[in-house]
Amino acid sequence: MPVESQRDIWNRIKDTDISLNLAAIANWGYEFRKEPIKYDLPVSEMSPLVSPRTAHIFSELENQFGEMARWMIKEHKLSDVANHTL
């Protein structure tokens, strides 16, 4: 799914009681794993879960989450692996 679509979904549910996960290909086997982005609380009550795989969703934010996301994309040792495309 394009990053813009992921951001659109995030913006629609960030202030709700809906949880959000990204389905990522598992490191081994032929299955998916859940990459949590948000638990079933509004963002005002908890932070989004920024990981090397979900960082692109938050990279354009002009706050601490955007700063953390940009750092992860650039510096985290798993960023290239988590975002590898064929």
SULGI-V142433 format. One record per run of one state. SS is the DSSP state (H for helix, E for strand, - for the rest). FROM is the first residue (numbers start at 1). LEN is the number of residues. If there is no record, write none. Layout:
SS | FROM | LEN
SS | FROM | LEN
This chain:
- | 1 | 2
H | 3 | 11
- | 14 | 6
E | 20 | 6
- | 26 | 6
E | 32 | 7
- | 39 | 4
H | 43 | 3
- | 46 | 9
H | 55 | 4
- | 59 | 5
H | 64 | 12
- | 76 | 3
H | 79 | 4
- | 83 | 4
